[in-house]
Amino acid sequence: MTRFRVSLHITPRHGLLDPQGKAVADALHTLGFAAVRDVHVGRYVVVEVDAADPAAAEREVRAMCERLLANPVTEDFAVASVEAAA
Amino acid sequence: MKFGIVTFPGSNCDYDAYRAVVEALGEEAEFLWHKNHDLRDADVVILPGGFSYGDYLRPGAIARFSPIMTEVISHARRGAPVLAICNGFQIACEAGLLPGALLRNAGLKFVCQFVGLRVENAATMFTNRYRAGQTISIPIAHGDGRFTAADETLTRLEGDGQVVFRYVGGRGGQEEGWSPNGSMRAIAGIVNAEGNVLGMMPHPERAVDPLLGSGDGVGLFESVLATVAA
């Protein structure tokens, strides 16, 4: 078993109203960042997990997303990276 | 008849629910600690409002794995009544007892006010003491109450009479589609397909005495009592 750090992004499902993202986008416009088209605010989660290899670590974390870390009704998740923990 | 009120770490409307049952309804109530695996022979389970587990991750996401939820889910699957209020509604959705999810209010602010609710279905075990179409006044107090579900789920809920309460009004008017939190179709409360689990963001337990601003919530408790006692 090796310890892996699996990083993942959980974001509001595309198309659903994201008031927090909209508020941040409005604030950026106020600051003069006129090119901003859209902002989505989600969650960045790092799970340290013992697994046989990176693929097994990712599989395990995906199962965690489906059961708990993300809400399947309203959120999407994406695994950003899987690396051996120091 | 006995009501079991689940106390999670962070529940803060459990005592309000207790007083509504014992004082306004004159029935028996008992607190059920979330770590126990025992509903203490409760006929009706109440999942009360509050901020279980500090709303960590998502409101209700952790509480749904509390030990007592295994018994609450079996109780619901047997067809016995579950009244899920506010945070309880969020927990029931996370537990899969009800469809949909409650997201951050569209206005991003915590909303705490009386709202008008239209009784859309007066034939449920929770609403048989109301008239269909009647408007009742019940307070809300939440930051994450925006009911959200897939289009096909909404269509099914509407078609099967599972939409029980809808927000009405707005500032002084009868503005159709208005909600204090951006809920889809202005939905404030729903029942499951079997009709024995009610989830609602407004707090009927806080509207059981005109002294509190409204006594309109009593009818909900009387409805369950009439159904279970029958």
Interface residues (C-beta under 8 A of the other chain):
Chain A: P12 L16 L17 P19 Q20 A23 L68 L69 N71 V73 T74
Chain B: L57 R58 A61 F65 C93 E94 P99 G100 A101 L103 R104 N105 A106 G107 L108 R146 T148 A149 A150 G182
